[in-house]
Amino acid sequence: MDAVVDLVQLGLDAGILALCCEAVFRQRAEGKARDFLLFPILFLFCIVTRVNFTAGKTMTASFQGEGFEILPVNSLAGLLFLVFALLLLNSIYFERKSVGYIFCGTMAAFSVYLFVKCLCVVLAAVCGASGTLLLTGSRVVSLCFVFLLFCTPFFERLRRFVRAGDFTVGIISANIAVLLMSVLSVLSFDVGRFLSHLWLISMLLLGLLLLDSVLLFFHQRRVQERKRIHMVEQYVPIVEELISQVRAKQHEFHNRMLAMEAAVASADTLEDARRQVAALSEGIALSPNDRELLSCDSKIIAGMLFGKIKQAEAVDIRVEMQLQGLFKKTAVPETVWIEAIGILLDNAIEASPEGSTIYITGRQNGGYLELLVSNPAPAMSNTEFMALFCKGVTTKSGQEGHGFGLYNILRMTEQYHGKIITRNERKADENYVVFGVILP
C-alpha cells in the first residue's frame, strides 16, 4: 500500500512539472502524440531522485519513502540532478536552438513549480494536514492550482517574457528557483523547519519579487527603446526620401513662380495672363497624402506609412489617408502604433483587388486616438469579424505562418485597455470592411 501511495505522489510531482513545462514552452494550440511522452520521462526522473545509492563492497539501491513532503527530492544533489535533467530534456523535447530560451523557460517553469509546491504545503500544514494527507493532499492542490494558472493568461505572458532570453530575463526567471532551492537545502527539506522560518522566507520572497519588478520595468523600457531605435533606422531614411521629393517640388515651385511673373508681365490681356498662369500652375500642388504625412507628428510613423503607400502602388492599389490625431501625445508607444498600423495595412493590401482604394483615417475621440483602415471586401457578420481575431485564424490561402496579426492587435488593445472596431460600410456603392483600434 505504501508503494502505491509513493507512486501516486511521484505521478503527481511529475504531472505538475510536466504541466509547468508545457505551459511555458508550448507554441501551438493543439497537442500532438509526442506531448504525452513528457510525463513518463519526468516520472522516471522523479523515481531516480527517490532512490538512495550506497557504495560498499557492492552497489546497493533502496527506494526512500519518507522526507519528501515538499519535493520528490530531499537533498541538494537530488535537486541539482532534477534541474539539469529538466534542462537537458527541454532542450531535446522542445527543439529550440536558442540556449537562452531553453534556460529561461526551464528556470521559469521550475520557479513556478517550486513556488506552488511550497505554497500548497504551507497551506496544507496550516490547515492541520499531516502524514499521508499532507504528502498527497498538497500535491493534488498544487496540480489543481497549476491547472488553473494554465487556463489564465499567466503562462501566455510568461511565454512572451522568456522569448527574449537575454541576461535580465535569465536572472528574473531563475532567482526565485535559486532562492527556494537554497532555503530548502539549508533547512534540510524539513517541513517543520520550513514553517518555523516562514516569516523570514516570506520576507525574502517579497524582497525578491520587488527586485524582479524593478528589473522587469527597466527591461521593458530597454526593449521599447531598442525597438524604437530599430524603427528609426528603418523608417527615417524613408522620411528623408519624402522630404527630398518635397524639396524637389519646392525648387519646381520657385521656377514656376518666376515663369508666372514673366507671363503676367508679358501678357497683352488679362484673359491671356489667366490662361498662361493656369497652364503653369497645373500639377505643382502637393498630393493630399504628402500633406498628411508631413503634418504627422511622428516622423517614424510617417516613414512607415510612406513605405506602405509605395508598397500598395506597386500592386496598383491607391491609399488615401486623413490623419488628424497626434500619435506622440498618446500613452501608447510609437512602436506599438507602428505594429498595429503595419498589420492592418498589410491585411488590407493583401485582401484588396488591383485598382481599388484603401482608406486610412486617424482622429481624436475624446482622450483616445481612433485609427481605422478600410478596404473593399464582401460584407462580414459580427461572428466572422470576431473569429478573425482568434489565434491562428486566417482567410489567406496558405495557413502556415498566418493568423497572428489580428490576434496580436487584440493583445495590444487588452494590454493598453483600448477597443477594437470592426464594421461594414458603403463607399461608392461598394462594400468596405473596416478594422481599427481605439487606444489611449
TORVO-53415 format. One record per residue: z, x, y of N, C-alpha, C, O in turn. Coordinates in pm, whole numbers, plus 50000, padded with zeros to 5 digits. Each point is the difference from the previous one (the first is absolute). Example, Ala and Ser with C-alpha at 12.3 -4.5 7.8 and 13.67 -1.06 7.14 Angstrom:
BEGIN
507805131949431500004991150119500005009050120500665010449998/498624986150107500065008250119500734992350109500175005150111/
This chain:
BEGIN
500005008349879500004991750121500005008650125499294997150097/501535013749901500045009050116498645006450025499605001850115/499695001549777498685006150015499024990450068499195004150083/500914983049882499124990050061500304998850150499094999350081/502215000449954500394999050141499505012150078499524998750112/500615013349825499525012150066498494999550023499525004050106/499754991249794498544999050015499614989950108499035002150073/501734986949936499744990250105500225006350137499224997950092/501865009749920500305006750128498905010050035499575000850116/499975006849784498925009750025498714992850039499265004550087/500484984249847498814992350034500054994650142498994999950069/502194995749974500154995250137499825011450101499354998350103/501245013549866499825011650089498535003650012499505002450110/499804998049776498585003650002499194989350073499065003250072/501304984149910499294989350069500155000650150499044997950074/502205004949973500235001150145499205011650058499354998650103/500695012949830499295011850050498494998049997499295003950092/500224989749800498554997349991499564990550110498935001750059/501894988149969499664990450105499985006650137499134996950082/501825012349944500025007250127498745008650015499395000250107/500225006949787498815008550007498744991850018499145003550082/500734985649843498824991450014499924994250142498924999150058/502244997149996500014993950133499595009950108499354996250098/501015016549886499685010150101498575005049986499325002150100/500214999849777498705006349978498854990349977498845003950012/501454983649955498914990849964499054998250118500434997250112/498275004549862498984998750104499104988049977499074997750078/501164994649820499144988749968500854987649974501165001149961/498244987450060500744987549982500144996349853501034994649959/497935008549961500044996049860500535011349913499885011750035/500704984849853500525009949908498955003949897499004993049981/501245018249952499125004649893500855002949877501235000950008/498095000749878500735002049875500855012750004501095000349944/498415010050122500745012750003501294999050081500875008549987/499254981150097501234998450077501204997949910501125003550036/498664990749846501104997249911500495012549926501014999449930/498305011850085500455012449937501125006750078500745008149944/499404988650183501015006550082501404997149950500845009049995/499434978749968501344996249954500425007649873501085005950000/498114994149892500465007249880500175015050022500885006149939/498305000050147500175014350026501325002650073500735009249965/499564982750135501285001450070501174996749909501075005950013/498744984949895501044996749902500335012249913501165002749971/497805004649988500235012249922500725010650085500885007049949/498754994350179500695009450089501494996650009500855008949995/499444978150019501414995950011500775002849871501185003350005/498164995349880500665003349872500315014949994501085003949958/497955004450083500205014549997501195004150086500775008949962/499384984850155501115003650089501364995949944501035005050044/498984985749857501264995949938500345008249875501064998149940/498065010950023500225008249881500705012950039499595006950094/501494996449834500765012250026499645010449894500254997949881/499175013250162499615010749908501105010649995500485004650104/499914999349775501045010349981499395011549922499424998149893/500735013950163499435012049936501115007649929500975004250063/498894997649808500925008149919499195007649898498965005750031/501544994349848499205005949893498714991949982498945005349967/501214981850055498834991249997500034991250125501064997450056/497774998149986499904991250115500284985749955499334994849910/501664999050153500334986249968499814991250124500145004650113/499544982949863499794990550108500794987349971500004995049888/500665000050215500784987649986499724990950117499795004450113/500214982749858499714990050104501304996050067500944995849933/499115005550198501204996750075499994985450042498974994850044/502164998549941500074985850032500954996550112500064988350040/500685021250013500984997150104499745008650124499415010849992/501034984150122499895007550125498674998450071499605008750077/499714980249897498684997750062499994986850078499024992549995/502075004850075500104987450073498984999050113499484989150028/500235022250038499124999650117498565003149963499104992550037/500685018449891498655004749969499875002949852501015000549930/497765001550020499835003849860500325014849974499725005149892/500865001650204500415014049987501445001350049500464991850079/500235018549874501365002550047500225014750031501125005049993/497785002050041500115014150036498895003450099498974993250007/501265017550069498995004350096498735004549929498894997550048/501275009349837498835004649926499154988349953498775000350011/501894989249938499264988249957499314993050115498894994949985/501775004850132499424993650116498775007650049498994994050034/501115019449969498845008150042498854998649901498834999650040/501514999749831498954997949899499284986850024498774999449993/501984990050037499404987050024499095000150122498934994149998/501515012850110499205000650122498705007549976498924995250036/501175016849902498795008049978499064993449899498785000950013/501794992449887499164992749904499284988650069498844997149971/501854996350123499394989050074498895005150092498964993650013/501265018050050498955006050083498765003249917498884997150042/501325009049842498885003549913499274987549952498774999649998/502004990349963499394987649950499184993150109498894995649973/501645003650146499284993350108498735007650038498984993950033/501085019649964498835007950035498864997949901498835000950036/501524996349837498984997649898499604985249997498824996749991/502164994850018499784985749977499224993450113499124991849975/501215011750151499394993250112498795007550057499384995250095/500285016349849498735006950026499725001850149498924996750047/502045008550025499805003250141499915015150016500805007349940/498254997450139499825014450018501015005850098500305011949994/500234980050095500905005050104501385002449942500674990749955/499775021950047501345003549952501064993850089501034995349953/498705004850179500954994150093500224985249974501124995150007/497814997849961500124985749974500844997649874500884991450000/498865016249894500764998349876501485003250022500874992749953/499405018150121501415003750024500714989450083501084995449964/498305000650147500634990050088500184986849928501054993750011/497935002049915500104987349929501065000349892500764990449984/499305020549940500995001049893501425000250056500884993149949/499335014850156501345000750058500384986950068501174996149999/497864996950059500294987050060500394990049892500964992450016/498295007649872500344990949890501365003449941500784991049968/499515021950018501295004149943501144997050097501104996749956/498645004450174501034996650099500354985249992501174996250002/497794995349989500244985549986500774997349871500954992249999/498645014349893500654998249870501485003750007500854992249958/499465019650095501395004550008500824991050091501134996349967/498315000350148500744991850096500334986249941501134995350011/497874998449925500234986749942500995000749886500884991449989/499005018749925500935001349887501435002050049500924993549950/499295015650146501345002450052500564987550068501174996749982/497994996350095500454988050069500434989249901501044993750018/498155004249878500314989449904501225003449915500774991149964/499425021850004501195004149926501264997750084501014995149950/498925008350178501134997850089500324985150011501174996149992/497804995650025500224985550010500604994449872500914991750005/498585012849880500544995249873501445004449981500834992349952/499495020250085501365004949985500954992950095501134996849962/498435000550160500844992850097500274985849952501074994550027/497984999449902500174986549947500854999849873500254989349943/500205022450011500905000649885499345002749869500674999649896/498035003350102499315002849874500425013649946500275009350077/499794991849792500355012849936499395000349861499534989849950/500505021849988499505001449865498534996649988499185003950083/500504988549810498614996349974499424991450111498825001150032/502024990250028499544991550108499555008350120498994996950063/501765013749969499625008850110498735007749965499105001450083/500845003749793498855008149959498714991850001498985004350055/501074983949885498794991949985499774991050122498874998550046/502204995550004499864990650112499455006550124499134994350067/501365017749967499515006950119498525003449986499274999950099/500295003149781498595003349979499114987650011498905000750055/501574988049894499254987650013499874996150147498924996150045/502185005150030499974996850143499065009650074499264995950089/500775016949872499125009950063498534996549977499195000850092/500474995449784498624996449969499574987850082498884999650053/502004990449958499664988150080499845003650147499124994750068/501745014349983499945003950140498705007250031499364997250102/500235012149811498755007350021498814990549989499035001450074/501044989149834498914990249986499874991550127498894997050043/502244999350016499964992450126499375008550111499214994950079/501145018049927499385008850098498515001249976499225001150094/500394998849779498585001049963499224988050053498815001250030/501844987449982499334987850047500014998850153499454990550054/501165019050014500055000050147499075010950053499485008049922/500294992650211499155010650057500655013850000499395009550050/501824991949896500725012850008499195011349938499785010350064/499794987949812499295010849931498615002450060499505011249996/499894978450060498705002050064500145009150121499175008950022/501874989050057500265008750115500365014149953499615009850062/501154991049829500355013149945498765007449953499915012250017/499144980649923498755006349955499235005650118499505011249993/500394981150115499285004950118500695012450058499335008950052/501984991449939500755011250055499785012849921499795010750058/500244988449809499905012149918498575005149990499785011349956/499224980650083498615004849992499775012050090499135008349973/501664992750136499835011450091500315013149927499275009850013/501814990349912500335011549917500285012850075499925010749940/500434988850191500275012350072501465004149984500754993749925/499665016850146501335005749981501104990250038501004998749929/498834994350182501014990350045500174988949898501134996249969/497774998549980500064989449900500705004949875500784992749938/498945019850023500675005749883501505000750017500744997049907/499725007050212501445000750026500634986249993501034998149935/498354992150131500564986550005500044993749861500974993349964/497985008849957499944993749868500965006349901500434993549905/499925019350116500815007149901501485000850035500825001749910/499554997150219501385003450034501044990349943501115004249967/498554982850021500954990649940500225003249853501134999749951/497775003449978500135003849859500825012749984500865000849912/498895009150174500755012749992501484997650029500865005649932/499444986150169501404997250033500724993249884501095004249962/498304985349981500654992849891500105008649875500994999249927/498005009050046500085009249885501135009950018500735002949905/499435002350216501075009550027501374993449986500915005749939/499244982350117501284992849992500364997049855501145002249958/497894992849964500274996849860500355012449919500874999549913/498465011650117500315012549928501405005050033500745004149911/499634995550218501345004550041501084991249939501065004949961/498674982150029500994990649945499864998249849500614991049942/498585017649995499835000249854499524986749945500304996549885/498954996050195499404987349957501064989849955499744991449916/501455009750142501124991349964500084988350097500055002050122/499964985749826500014988250085501294999050080499974996550118/501165006549818501284999250070500075009350119500444996150108/499125016249873500005009650111498984996050106500235002150119/498664992249838498984995350095500584989050089499795000250121/500944990349819500594989150077501115004950092500154994850111/500625015149844501115004950083499495007550124500725000950099/498085004349896499415006950116498884991750064499115005450068/500944981449910498914991550045499845000350152498875000050050/502235000250024499904999850147499315012550052499204999350094/501115012449845499365012550042498514999949965499165004350080/500524990849801498594999349959499234990550091498865002750037/501774986049999499354990450089499725006250136498934998050058/502055009549995499805006550129498865010149993499205001150094/500735006449797498925009849984498644993149993499035004550061/500914984349865498744992749988499584994050134498825000550037/502144993950037499684994250131499505010750096499034997950074/501645013749925499555011050085498605004749964499195003250086/500554997349783498685004449954498934989850036498895003750039/501434983449948499044989650038499715000350150498874997850042/502175005050038499795001350145499085011950030499104998950083/501155012349850499155011850019498564997049957499055004050067/500804988849821498664996449953499284991050101498805001350021/501954989750041499404991150100499475008050118498914997350050/501865012649995499575008550112498765008049960499045000850076/501005005249805498855007849952498764991249986498895004150034/501324983749915498874991049981499404995950134498784998950013/502094998950087499514996350133499115011050058498914997250050/501565015349943499205011150054498765002549915498965004150051/501154993349818498845001549913498904990150038498835003650008/501564983750016499024989950038499365003450134498804998150019/502005006850075499435004150129499015011449983498955000350065/501385009149848499105011449979498714995449933498915004850034/501204985949870498804994749933499104992850100498795001949998/501814989850090499214993050101499335009850095498864997950041/501855012849996499425009950091498845007349934499005003050064/501154999949807498895006449927498784990949996498875004550020/501374982649953498884990649998499334999450135498774999750010/502055000150096499424999150134499165012450033498914998950056/501625013049908499265012350026498674999949923498965004050052/501114991349823498774999349919498984990650064498815002950004/501684985850044499084990350061499485004850134498854997150035/501975010250040499515006050125498875009749970498974999950067/501235008549831498965009549963498744992849951498895005050017/501304983249921498864992849943499224992150104498774999749997/501964993850097499364990450089499795004750143499154994450070/501595015849975499795004850137498585005450020499414997350105/500015010149800498595004150019499064988150016499005001150071/501304987649864499164988250014500134994450141499024995650059/502225004549995500214995550138499245009050096499424995250098/500585017849875499265009350085498504996949998499315001750101/500184993949783498594996149992499744987950088498984999350069/501954991049928499874988150085500025003950147499204995050079/501725013949958500105004550139498735007550041499544998550114/499905009449796498765007250030498864990250027499185002250089/500784987049834498964989850022500164993750138499024997750071/502244999449967500264993750130499635009750112499434995850101/500895017149883499665009850102498485001250015499485001450111/499834998149776498535000550007499454988050075499045001150077/501594987349900499564988050072500365001050148499264995050086/501895011449945500365001850141498955008350072499634997050114/499895013649820498945008250058498754991650023499335001350103/500374990049799498844991250014500224990150114499084997150076/502174997749935500314990750110499745006750136499434993950091/501005018649921499835007150126498525001450036499594997850114/499625005849785498565001550025499354986550035499134999350087/501324990149843499444986850030500394995550141499184994050070/502045009049974500444996250134499165007050107499624994050100/500105018849876499145007350095498614993850004499394998650106/500114997749773498674993849995500004986450070499024996550065/502084996049923500094987050068500005001650152499354992450073/501395017749974500035002550144498595003450051499584995050105/499725013249822498635003750040499084987949995499134998450086/501054992949811499144988149987500244990350115499044994350054/502225003849983500314990850111499455005550132499454992650082/500705020549935499515006250125498494999450012499474998950111/499835001749776498525000550005499354986449981498784998850012/502004990949959499444986749974499484993850130500625001450106/498254991849883499414993650117500664986650031500154996450116/500244996349777500634986950020501294999349919500255008149911/500574982050123501264998049927499754996249856500725004349910/498264987750068499684996049862499575012049918500355001149882/498915007850176499585012249931501215008749967500065005949892/500914995150201501225007849976500814994149886500525007349916/499604979350082500754993649891499365002749866500695002749902/497984996550092499305002149874500215014249948500235002049881/499705007950208500175013949958501455002949960500245007449904/500744986950169501415002049965500314993649865500725005949919/498734982250055500234993349870499435008249886500615001049894/498225004950127499385008349896500825012649973500165004149886/500365002050221500785012349983501384997549941500565008849934/500014979350089501364997149951500024994949857501074998249942/497764999350002499954994549864500475010249897499545011449998/501394984549917500465008249888500965011250034500205008949918/500404991050201500905011050035501484996049990500875008350025/499414979249941501404995649992500635004949870499325001849899/502015000350105500745003449879500004988149906500054988550045/499895014149825500084989049904501414994249999500965007150030/499184979949936501354994049996500965007549909501175001450032/498335003549853500885007449908500505013050063501165003549984/497955003550087500435012450065501064997350105500965007750013/498894981450062501024996750100501344996849934501055004250048/498904988449840501254996749930500675012549945501225001550008/497985007649936500575012249942500605008950108501065005849980/498284995450134500515008450108501264994150063500825007350055/499354979549937501204993850055501154999649901501124996650037/498645006949837501055000049898501035010750034499645011350032/501664985249960501045009550039500235010949896500605010350032/498944987849846500155010149894498645006449972499114993549946/500755019150090498735006949979499745002449851498855000949958/502235000049962499815001749856499394987449940499065000849921/501484987650118499464987349950498584998050053499134995149927/500635008750200498654998850056499015008549921498884995649973/501525016649990499135008649922499704994249863498875000749953/502174993649982499794993949870499054988150010499114998449916/501074993050186499134988450018498565004250029499064993949950/500775016650131498665005050029499315004849873498814997549979/501955009449935499435004449873499634988349910498975000549932/501864989050065499694988349917498784992550053499204994649923/500655005150211498814993550058498745007349955499014993749963/501025019650041498855007949954499754997949852498854999449956/502244999449965499864997549857499344986549975499154998749911/501234991250167499394986749984498545000250043499164993949935/500545013050175498615000750048499095006649897498824996849992/501745012349929499195006949899499524990549890499005002849934/501714986050046499584990149900499524987150068500024989349941/499555012150187499404988950075500984988450019499644988449978/501585014850061501014989950031500535002650140500395011350032/499624978450054500515001350135501504997350002500534992149921/500145014850171501444997850019500234996650147499575007350089/501094981649935500374996050135501524999650009500674994049915/499885012350188501465000750010500484995750138499295001050100/501934994249898500674996150124501475003649984500764992949934/499635018250125501355005349985500784998050128499735006350102/501244984849893500844997350117501435005049981500794999850093/499535004649786501375004349972500205014850025499045007750008/502214996250004500395014050021500675004949872501154996549971/498135011649952500515004549870501215009250015500934999249919/499085009450181501085009750015501274993850052501055006449998/498894981050048501194993150048500734992549888501084994550023/498345005249858500624992849889501005008949927500015012250017/500854981349901500985007549921499375006449877500615008649937/498184987450030499315005249882499275012950037499295000350101/500875010349819499305012750030498484998649998499464991249933/499875017650141498544999850003499415002149861498954994449968/501725013649949499505002649866499934987249917499084998249920/501894993050098500004987349927498884990950049499324993649921/500495006050213498904992050055498665005049948499134992149964/500705021150032498735005749953499754996349854498884996549963/502175004149955499834996449859499644985349986499114996549921/501574994850155499724985649991498594996750050499274992649935/500365013150181498664997350055498925005449906498994993549977/501245018449970499025006049909499774991549876498864998349957/502234996449985499874991649880499244987250032499084996249928/501294997250181499354987450037498525002050031499164992149958/500515018650117498605002550036499175004249878498864995549985/501695012949929499275004149880499684987949913498894998749949/502114992550033499764987949920498934991350064499144994649931/500905004050203499034991650070498595005949989499044992649978/500845020550037498675006549991499434998549860498814997249985/502025004849913499524999049862499624985749963499124997949917/501564992250144499754986049964498894993650083499564989049967/499975017550139499034993950091498575003749961499755011449961/499324979150048498585003149970499365007650117500535000150111/498355006149863499285007350105499564990450111499634988549974/500435016550149499604992050114501084990850054499764992850098/501405007249842501074991150045500865006950106499785011650035/501204981050016500885005050105501454998449960500404989749947/500385020750077501454999849976500704999750136499605006950093/501444984949916500754998750125501415005649983500694996949903/499735011450193501355005450003500674995250128499465001650110/501714992649876500734994750116501445005049996500684998949898/499765006450214501395004050014500584994150127499435001750108/501704991649880500614993950119501504999049983500524999649888/500174999950225501454998449999500344985449967499364990750049/501655007749867500474986849961501525000150011500715002249902/499774995350221501445001250024500405014649995499415008450068/501614994849851500425013949984499285007149887500395011049961/498554982849987499265005549886498565003050042499494994650099/499875014049822498585002950019499244994049882500305002949884/498734988950146499214993249897498655006849988499305001650099/500335002349780498705006449974499274991949894500544997649892/498244998250138499214991849910498655006549975499395005550091/500144993749785498675004849963499294988449929500514994749901/498315001550149499244988749945498665004949948499345008250064/500274986949820498695003449945499434987849930500754991849947/497905006850051499394988449935500225000449849499825010349935/500604978150011500264998849856500184985349967500294992150090/499545004149784500264986049961501454996350027500895008449997/499334978750029501354995250030500925002249880499594999049885/501665004150144501015002749898501184990750020500324996150112/500345000349776501204991850007501225008850026499925012249989/501204981650045501245007550022500425007549875500515011250008/499284982749876500365006549874499175012649978500515010249955/498204988950077499125011849984500385010950098500005011849965/500344984450159500465010050096501255007149949500085012350005/500904980049947501275005749954499795009249880500675010249987/498414985949925499775008049879499475013950033500275009649928/498974991650181499425013050036501055010250042499745012049997/501454983450041501065009150042500885004549883500955007650019/498734987849860500735004549882499505013749959498835003450022/502025004549918499675013649961498915000049894500134993349897/498805014350128498935001649902498944989350003499035000849925/501124988850160499014989250008498915003850098500305004150113/498444994649847498885003650086498814991149968499894994749890/499225003650207498754992649980498835009549978498874995549980/501405017550022498915009849983499585000649854500784996849911/497995007450066499475000349865500725010249913500254997349883/500085014450172500725010249925501504998550022500475002550111/500284993749788501444997450014500795012950015501035000250067/498515010649871500775012449996500175005850140499025002250072/502235000349966500295006150128499984990550117500195004350114/499574982649862499974990150108501184990549984500715000249900/499474991450203501034989849993501345004450055501014993349975/499035017850100501265004850054500064999550153501085001550058/497774996650008499975000250146500814988850062500915002550079/498774985049885500724988650055501454999749952500894995550071/499325009449808501395001049950500815009650086501164997450030/498235013750010500685009650089500284993850136501055002650060/498024989149991500244993250127501184990349987500824998850092/499274994549795501134991049976501325007750005500984995450058/499035016349880501225008350004500335004450141501175000450038/497815003150043500245004150139500644988750080500985002150071/498464985949916500554988850076501424996849958500824996350083/499485005149789501384997849954500945010650056501124997150040/498405015449962500855010950048500334998450148501135002850041/497894992750039500224998950145500244985550045499934996950119/500354994449784500344986050031498904993150081500274993150098/498515009049860498864993650065499484988349919500704995049911/498095000650118499384988849932498545003349969499375008250066/500124985249831498595001149962499284987350041500544989049985/498255012450068499194988450041498754999449912499295009949985/500474978449959498754997649925499534985950033500794990650006/497915008050016499454986850027498475000549995499405010849997/500004977650003498554998550014499704995050141500784992250055/498125012250003499584994850129498485000250010499345007849932/500124983550153498564998850017499545007950121500584998950108/498375009149873499365007350109498494998449983499435004149898/499934990050201498544998149998499554993349870499075004649934/501624984350030499664992149881500105008249871499334996949901/501495013250098500215008249880501505001749979500765001750095/499664998049776501425001549971500425014850003499325008649944/501774993950122500595013550005501424999349940500754990750026/499585019549894501385001349953500735009750092499445010250040/501794986549993500795007950094501215005749927500764992649938/499395020550071501205006949950500625007450118499295006450077/501994992649936500665006850112501495001749977500564995149902/500065011950191501445002549995500604997650138499335001750102/501934994349899500794999350123501205009149978500824997549912/499275013050170501085009849983500715002150133499384998950106/501925004049889500755001750125499685013050072500555002750106/
